Amino acid sequence: MWVGSLIVFVNANFLGSEMTFFQAASLLGYCLFPINVASFAMVFVQGWFPAIFKLAVVGASFLWASMCKYYFNVGSIAFVGEMIPPRKRKLALYPIILFYLFLSWFVLVV
């Protein structure tokens, strides 16, 4: 968590944001909630449901954590998008997507 926050913080500052390290840590921690819920759910459904159900739950939690700006104005893209200049926004969001993708894959596999 701390390494991911540090990478997001350094990347955002290189791209012209004035985000602090604690804002990055708070952002990633706040938006990690859906992946935590999916992880908790996977503990109870191991062996009961097929793999496609698990993939759907983890996929939905990944989308909620990272890309839900367009529907509910929540998620990390909504917060980081406000702090980065529009031309550099995709470069700032790439490490966040990779961070949540890694955690989602970890929840799915373990």
Buried (B, 14 or more C-beta within 10 A) or exposed (E): EEEBBEBBBBBBBEBEBEBEBEBBBEBBEEBBEBBBBBBEBBEEEEEEEEEEEBEEBBEBBBBBBBBBBEEEEBBBBBBBBEBBEEEBBEEBBEBBBEBBEEBBEEBBEE
